[in-house]
Amino acid sequence: MDKITRSDTSVLDSTHSALSDKHRSRALSIGIFFDGSGNNAYNTMKRMDIYNKHTHDESCLSETINGARPGDISRSSYDKYYTNIYRLFTLYKSFRDDQAESQTGLYISGTGTHSGDADSISGFAIGEGKSGIIAKTDEAIAALSAELKKIIRQDKEKGQITRLAFDLFGFSRGAASARHFANRVAGQDPRLTAAIVEGLKEQGDRALPAIETRFIGLFDGVAGIANMTNAFDPHSPHDGGLKLSLPPGIAHRVFQIAAAHEYRYNFCLQSIAPEYPELVLPGAHSDIGGGYNPQEEEHQFLSQPEFTYLPAETPDEMADVVRQANENMRILQGNPALKPLLNSGEMKVESWHDEWLPPSQEGLARKRVGAAVVFRRRLSNDWAKLALRVMVDAAQDAGVMLANIDEDDPEFSLPPELAPLCEFAREQGKRLRNGSSPQPFSLDDLRIAGRYLHFSASWCAVQEAFVWRDGGWLTTVSRSVRREALISYPDRPDENWMRTIYPSSTP
């Protein structure tokens, strides 16, 4: 099961007159929530159900995180936490009025994931295949048809559905799925229209209802397609057949929150500016879209590990790679964009060496020394709650009906020091949607924010062994810092720690 569904009722913007006492006209608003790459609320629940998720006991949370992280990418979705996409799905709440209008929500798990099963390495790594970006829109269509059938059977006497209004939300590659789905709606995609007709057939009228997209809300959208066309480089602008353009009229309102501190080479932003409002907030990718655990230990390589060979008796500190790592640390300390993050943790150069190596050709004992800049700290996931509130405002401005956030619920509550920053961020979102330019955060505010912002970019290495079999790439993955093996750095920073941004797609 890769979806979670719920049928409720809500108020749409317009009223609908009765066709007759027996067959009234009614409207249905449908929220489709596309989660991010490697994010799956069902799998997170499965992990957290082992423990009492209401206690927020730090030792308990640490055990669930560390105990469930063997370094296996095939279980990534189990190790992550709930995202803002899932939070919004839970807020897409019941509103019962005159029964002329109803609402249902569909949660679609993230690219590369299957509920209750291992994650798909191909879907997670390249964004294609049975759990890829486009496949998730097919999954949404199938879920939509099934949900329509259920609604008709439960509420058949409440009138015929003559209007469908979509509210689409997406995070990460889920944002790409949301954009692709919006284009399928606008283009009256045959598979989509057939699914709607099939879903509504029991109400008697096989005519296609009026269909529109009311709102598109995106959290830091990326595509990251990697295939043979672009030499398996997810940094490439190649979209793999995705329909990412958002032409005028595709939705009543469109809004995106982008991450100011996302620097990864493989996470290029798919911008919607200047055609639509795009608010850039402090934070990394999952600081905006959510998915970090309530408490996490961050241990990152901020420079690429380098290696050299020395005589066994020579101190590691004498190695050239150690001197180079110290120079790299000086450069990182001087990068103004990184200062808010660096102020909240411990950055230092660490070196290590292999104890046992074959002697050199001259018969001398030797060792291999490695060195890198390392950053350590402990932090929470509270910043994502700020981004959630900004998106709630944007959705409500577009007429989306959402429940109020329970400020006493620890899953939603903000630390007191973030409250003024949250209000400032919400105000900037409103300014932007009203056509004004947002104001930047002050340096003092950024210092506070830095205690909550994660380092997503790092030079933590993955050892890969690719095998072509049965028409697909197979890969085994393990943590490593060795240079001799086939090594990749999937979370490495972009050049000079500056994110690549692709402009809004146009038809």
C-alpha positions, 0 to 999 in steps of 0.5 A: 500500500503506497497511499493513504486515503481519507474522504472528508467534506469541505467548502469550495469557493463557489456554490452549486445549485441543485439539478433536482431534489433527487440529483443535486450537483456537488463539487469534490476537492481532491488533495494529492500529496506527493512525498519526497524522494525516499520519504514514506510515512507508512514506513516511518510509522512502521519503525516508530510503532516499535517505540512510544512515539508520544514520549519524545524520549531522546534516548528512545529516539536515538535508539530508533535512528541508530538501530535502524541505520545499517547504511543500507539505502534500501531502507532509507524511508524507514530511517526518515521521519514524517515530512511536511507533505504528510503533515499537510495531508493530516491537516486536510481536514473534515468540514461538513456543511450542506453536503453539496461539496466534499473533500478527499485527500490522497497521500502518495509515497515518495519516489523510490519507496514502496510501503512495507517493502524495501526501497528501490535503489533505481527509483531513489537514485535516478528518479525513474522506473516503477517508483519513479517520478512519472510512475508516482503520478500513475499511482495517484491516478489509480488511487483517485479512481478507487477513491471516487468509487468509494465516495460514490458508493458511500454518498450516492444520495448526496448528488452527482459530482459535476466538478473536480478541483485538485490541490497538489502538494509536492516535496523534492521529486514529489514536487516534480510529480505534482507539476507533471500531474498538473500538466496531465490535468490541464492536457486532459490526459487520456489515462486520467480522464478514463480513470475519472470516468471509471471512478464516477460511473456508478453515479449514472452520468458518464460525462466528464465533470469540470476539472481544474487545479486550484492550488499547487504548493511545492517544497524545494522542488528537484527533478534529478533524473539520471539515465543514459541520455545524460550519462546518469548525471542527476545534475543535468537539466535533462528532464527525462520526459517530465512535464515540468512547465507551469503555463499561465492558467494551469492552476489558480495559485502556485507557490514554492518554498526554496531552501537557501542552504541546500548546496548539493550537486545532485539537488538542483532547484527547479525554480518557478520564479519569476512566473510564480511566487517562490520564497527562499527560506533559510535551511537545507532541502529537508529543513524545508520539506521535512523528514529529519528525525526529532533529534539527530547527530550530525557528523559530516565530512565538509571536505573531500577525504584525501589520502597519502602514504607515509613512513610508519613512524612519521606523525600523521600531522606531517602529511600534506593531506592534513595541511590541505585539510586545514586550508580547506577549513580556513576557506569554509570558515570564510564562506559567508553563506555557511557561517550560520550553520558553522556557528552551531557546531564543532568543525575541525580537521581529523586524520586517521591511518591504516595500522597494517599495510604491506611494506614499501618496495624498499621494505620500509614499514608504511601507513596510509593517512587520510584527512578531512574537515569534519563537522559535528553537532546535535540538532532538532527538526523544528525548522521544518515546522516553520516552513509548514506554517508558511505553506499552510498560509499560502494554501489557505490564501488559495481557498484550501481548507485546512485544520488549525495547527495544534500548537500544544502538539509536540509534533507541530509546536515551535521552540519559543525562540523560533516564534518571531522568526516564524512570524517573520517568514509568514509575513514575507510569504504574504508579501511575496504573494501580494506582489511585494519583495520579501525582506531578508532575515537579519544576521541575528535571526540567522544566528538563531536559525543556524542552530536548527539548520542541517548540513545536507551537503557533505563528502561522506562517501558511498562505494558502488559496484554497478552490474548491468542485468536484465535491463537495469542497473544493480548496485550495492552500497556501503559507507566508505572513505577509500579512494581505490574503490569505485567511490561516489559522493552523492551528497557532495556540494556543488561548485563553491557551495553554490546551488545550481538553479534551473529556471521555470520551464516554459512550454 
